[in-house]
Amino acid sequence: MADNTVRVDESATHKVFEHHLEAFAEGIDALMADYADDSVITTPTGNHVGKAEIRAFFEKFLEEATPEFWAAFKVGVQYVKDDIAYLTWSAEPFMPLATDTLLVRNNRIWIQTFTPFAL
């Protein structure tokens, strides 16, 4: 029987995940360095496909995030397995709970889901 297991460098997923979290303090260009030209972010309001749409998504997010938001920002669960990274976070009262899931390929976030929850 053939072994169809895909070998993944989990340390690369960790590295991209850690950089992504740190990049918010560095600005939009640092954030964009984590994405490939064909990356996708899926949210409850739709897909953001490619670097231009992803940049616009993050520019809006960063524009709306006040200093009070960042002061309240707390990371919850962080989990990495193979090429998938999962994160829960909050910034109460602005964002009671949110999740991000990242699929990392070739040292870039290929697909990301972002889901904010109103509790």
ZIFENHU-V132014 format. One record per run of one state. SS is the DSSP state (A for helix, B for strand, O for the rest). FROM is the first residue (numbers start at 0). TO is the last residue. If there is no record, write none. Layout:
# ZIFENHU-V132014
<<SS:FROM:TO> <SS:FROM:TO>>
This chain:
# ZIFENHU-V132014
<<O:0:8> <A:9:25> <O:26:26> <A:27:31> <O:32:33> <B:34:42> <O:43:44> <B:45:48> <A:49:63> <O:64:65> <A:66:71> <B:72:80> <O:81:82> <B:83:90> <O:91:93> <B:94:104> <O:105:106> <B:107:116> <O:117:118>>
